[in-house]
Amino acid sequence: MTTRSGILGIIICCCILLPAVSAHVPIMVEGDTDRLSAATIIEDPTKSWVVYARLSGNDTVDYYRFRMEEGDLIRLSLQTPEEGAFAPGMVLMGAGITEAGAAPPAVTVPGGAGATAIPGTRPDQPFFEPFTPAKSYRTAEVSLAAPETGDYVVAVYATEGSGPYALAVGTREQYTLTEWLTIPLDVIAIHLWEGQSLAFILSPLAAVVALGVALIAWQRRGALSAFGWTAALAGLLYIGSGAMTLTQLVIALMGPPLTAAALVTLIAALIPILLGALMLAVGLRRSAGSRTDRIIVAVLGVLGLATWAGVLAGPVLAVIAAVLPASRKGKT
C-alpha cells in the first residue's frame, strides 16, 4: 500500500467512526455546591452534559439549577464508578413538578416548588460506557416534559456511604470546537475522578514514548533531522494515546457484560495507533523532509486533533515538524 493510499484509508475510517461516537460534554465540579443558594448553574440543559462530582458524606447534598421551557424534555441520570453500597439518589424540584416520594430531611426544597424523589438503587451489574471508556453503576434516572417554563433544581444525595457520582443532563449531542479538541484532557480528568492516579493513567503513553525514543536513538545514532525526530515523537505520542485507551478498555470490561460497544472503543484506540505508525514511517525515512512528507505530517496533525490522538501534544508536534529543517547531523 502506498503512503497516499494509507492516508486515504485512515481518513475514510475516521469519517466512519466519528459520527458513531456519541458522548456528553463533561463538567468537572469542585467546591461548595451543598447549599441551595450555591447551586451549580447548568446552562443549555437540553444539551448533553455530564457533571462529575463527589459526595463527601451521608448528610451532604449537591444542588444543580437549570432553566427549561414548557414542554422541553428534562432528562437526568445518576451513575457512579464506586464499588460497594454507594447508590446516590436525586430529588427533582420545580413549579408544576408532581409530588412523589419523600425528600430526605437534608434536602432543601425551594418555596412553592413540587418535589419528586428518585431514591438511588444499586444495580446488580455495571454498564460499559465506550466513550471514556469506563464502567459505571446507574443508580437513578428520570425523564419528563417540563410542566412549566421556569427554573428547576435537582438535588443529589446518598443515604449510605460517599464517593464520586456523575449526573447526566440532556440529550442533544453538540460540541463547540474547544470542547471537541480538549476531550483528551477531559478523559484524563474523568479517570482521575474515578480514583486512578495520573501516573497510572499516563503510564502506557510514557512507556511507548520512552521505549520508542530509546530504540530510534540506538538504531539511528543521531542521524535524524529535526523534522524526523519531531515527526517520530509525534507518532510515538499518537501510539501511546492509543495504548492508554486500550488499557482503560481492559479495565472497563472487568465486570460489565461484553457488548458491541467495546468495538467502538477498540476502533477509537486503533486509529491513533495507525496514524502514529504512518507518522513514524514518514519521519524515519532516510530521505525524510520532502515537501510531500511535510504535507503528509501536517495532514496527520489535523487528523490527530480530529480523532483525539496524542493527547494534544502529538498533533502540535506534527504541525511543528512540518516547518522544521530537514538537514541531518551525522552520516545517513
PyMOL commands that set and color helices and strands:
alter all, ss='L'
color gray80, all
select helices_A, chain A and resi 3-20+36-38+177-181+183-194+198-220+226-252+261-283+291-306+309-321
alter helices_A, ss='H'
color red, helices_A
select strands_A, chain A and resi 25-28+40-41+49-55+62-68+73-80+89-94+114-118+127-129+134-145+150-157+163-169
alter strands_A, ss='S'
color yellow, strands_A
deselect
rebuild
show_as cartoon
